[in-house]
Amino acid sequence: MKTFKLLLAIIIITSSFFSCSDDNDDVIMDENPLAEFTMLTTLTANSHAIEIYAEQDQFTVGYNELSLRIKDNDTNSYISGAEVSWMPLMHMAEMQHSCPRSSVLQGGDDAVYTGFVIFQMAGNETEYWEMTINYTIGGVEYSASKELEVNMPSDNKRRVNVFTGSDDSRYILAMMPMEPEVAVNDFSAMLYKMDSMKAFSPVRDYGILIDPRMPSMGNHTSPNNVDLTYDEVSTMYTGKLSLTMTGYWVVNLQVLNATSEVLKGEEVTDENEASSLFFEMEF
């Protein structure tokens, strides 16, 4: 009798285990692969919600690495395999222009799309950025647009330069995000040429001279800096930035063309304390 009761208990426990397992299999968990990022905005159109994410908490002047997800509001699911492109457009009083940007590619997750945008100016009360996202799902084309709030970085430091070179071409030079340390830091930037109001092309095989200075400390420089040269793999200009102490630094810049002619920027001397091209950082 005891044996029968023991077997019956085992059967009941086993049945309960498999019943619980079956119930769990029916639960579909919607895990967000971008949960660690901040959702900056959502574009809503065509029964879709296009979510835009970033590591930072706002769109800022300079380099912005962005991730997208397209949600089907009818099925409450996220769409993979879409073809996506974007067009950021600044609406000014007398003109409209875009900014340097990458293609939008599918990320590690099939329903995540990634790229970057380099905003060269902030919006204000009368001038604003608008993002248009064009996308194709199953051969059907869609479009969604929304005004964006683009601000200066929270520290108000310069991370992008817009200039006209001695060749009369318009350029945009942007510093890549970094966490500066008292060390010889990896340092990189992106350089684009403005082909039209809406088209920008990456500039290859130029050179960028760097000269970091501390204005509050007699404008002293630092040793072991390496000027930026073009890297084919990353499609960026890379070098080394030596920072010998914490504080406010100005990284003076000179942009050289493929024949080493200076397009913009001046050498720092006793008579000239700063270049007209520069990045700023404080840590």
Secondary structure, DSSP 4 states (H G I P E B T S, - for coil): -HHHHHHHHHHHHHHHHHHHHHHHHT------TTTTSEEEEEEEETTEEEEEEESSSSEESEEEEEEEEEEETTTTEE--S-EEEEEEEEE-SS-EE---BPPPEE-SSTT-EEEEEEE-S---SS-EEEEEEEEEETTEEEEEEEEE-EE--TT----EEEEE-TTS-EEEEEEPP----SEEEEEEEEEEEE-SSS-EEE--S-EEEEEEEBGGGTTB--SS-EEEEEETTTTEEEEEEEE-SSSEEEEEEEEE-TTS-EEE-----SS----SEEEEEE-
